[in-house]
Amino acid sequence: MRIVRTNSEMRAFVRQASGSIGLVPTMGAFHGGHHSLIRAARERCHVVVVSLFVNPAQFEEASDLDAYPRDEARDAAEAAELGADVLYAPSVEEVYPRGFATSVRVEGLSDVLEGVERGPGHFAGVCTVVTKLLNVVQPDVAFFGQKDAQQVAVLRRMVRDLDLPVELAVLPTVREPDGLALSSRNVRLNPDERRRALALSRALRAAEAAIAGGEREAAAVAAAAREAMNGVDPEYLALVDPDSFQPITTVDGRVLVAVAARIGATRLIDNTIIHTAATPAGAPTT
Ligand code: AMP
């Protein structure tokens, strides 16, 4: 596996590569979620590029950026083990040279839930860096995790709106056996916080159970989910349309339940998509 640091070297590699290219964008500190994306890319594409860049533009809080776990040597070893061909790990100066002034922003979708909690610049930071990665690596397929559901929705819209020639492949959330979604941030949880962090996945399971039990009022489903958090106060717990991220009032068809909470100093997110048989237009809803 090659480690590439500059755009020009990455472009040179892409020019001589033959066959389909898969890109797995990451911020490093790999866990099983990243591994599943790299494995999926390895199965599907001839050439696998894993990018590793902790993107300052998507962090609103400097303390969060500073505390973000980094271990490039371990990540490189794991990417190589999983069969990646290139680890593309540019410096901040390479990605944002002096005078950098352009931002890619998806209106509307970027302004709710994570966009509110992480600030208006968060998804613009994500979209800008992903656009740059797509331009430099020119992948046929880019792999993302459903764990960041709103990021997926924003990027899908960006790819469609800007006619970017790439397919987005979205892989399911990888979890610990007890339900906690894997996250690079989990390493910061102390044992008590690790136990309380289960409130997020418990809330999602409670929402699924309420809907499976016939509940269709979004407010009642949200109340059942909140109750299951056993005193952990979510930053948000919302039932939304999985594509538009607009709130729903009645569960009908596909619904995304999204939750975010601070556990001590660590901010965690999780989500699930629930499918119900859609009510035919005109049919009574009670
Ligand atoms: P990150 O390094 O946190 O930016 O994540 C890189 C990619 O891994 C993103 O597409 C995430 O959605 C995805 N990812 C993060 N956690 C998980 C997980 N638990 N399961 C599946 N994918 C994940």
Residues whose N, C-alpha, C, O or C-beta is under 5 A from the ligand:
A	BS01	AMP	P25 T26 M27 G28 G33 H34 F143 F144 G145 Q146 K147 D148 L171 P172 T173 V174 A181 L182 S183
